[in-house]
Amino acid sequence: MDSSLAELLIDSFPKILIPGLVYTLPLAFVSFAIALVIATAVALIQYARVPVLRQLARFYIWVVRGTPLLVQLYVVFFGLPDFGIVLDPLPTAVLVLSINTGAYSAETMRAALESVPVGQLEAGYCVGMSYLQVMRRIVLPQALRTAFPPLSNELIALVKDTSLAANIMVAEMFRATQEIVSREWVTMPLYLEVAAIYLLFSTVLTWLQRLGERKLAAQGMERG
């Protein structure tokens, strides 16, 4: 490797990594936390089979899952100003990523809720629990354990999807890489470098996912 290229990569590494730690990961984690709230609410609405609300939930999932994330970002950031609604780049990214991930995670949560045996709900009612108590103490804990692996995959995918926020000028690490590329006119090495950092983040999250799955499996064996 040419010495000047090596120096460029060494110099650019912290300039890419720091935005990743300051913007990319917080953006992903905050968006995912909000998405979980949305997903749980939408899944519970479908699970309870409330007629009108269920149709609204299905419509939300249909629209969000049927349109590209990049288009959703553009609609909110560049389209809403036509109606007098102007949002800064970072809040726009959080909003769109949360809504997008919430739609996908809602289906995961719905399937997890439906996997809980009906007999356990009936047992809860028999001992005098209300519907909310049954959901909080019996159904949701089991559903969350079932949903943990696919939800973890959603988080890993979300970390990578944050790169699309560069298109609306969020200063995350892919945006930082693009700025370095535009100054230095070096493309492949720098894009490979940011790809390696994304891979590092994903690898750490995958390791944490496996650790969490082992702990949940151990807890299940203890209870069994």
LINHU-V750280 format. One record per helix or strand. SS is the DSSP state (H for helix, E for strand). FROM is the first residue (numbers start at 0). LEN is the number of residues. If there is no record, write none. Layout:
ss=[SS;SS]
from=[FROM;FROM]
len=[LEN;LEN]
This chain:
ss=[H;H;H;H;H;H;H;H]
from=[2;50;68;88;117;130;172;187]
len=[46;15;15;26;9;38;12;36]
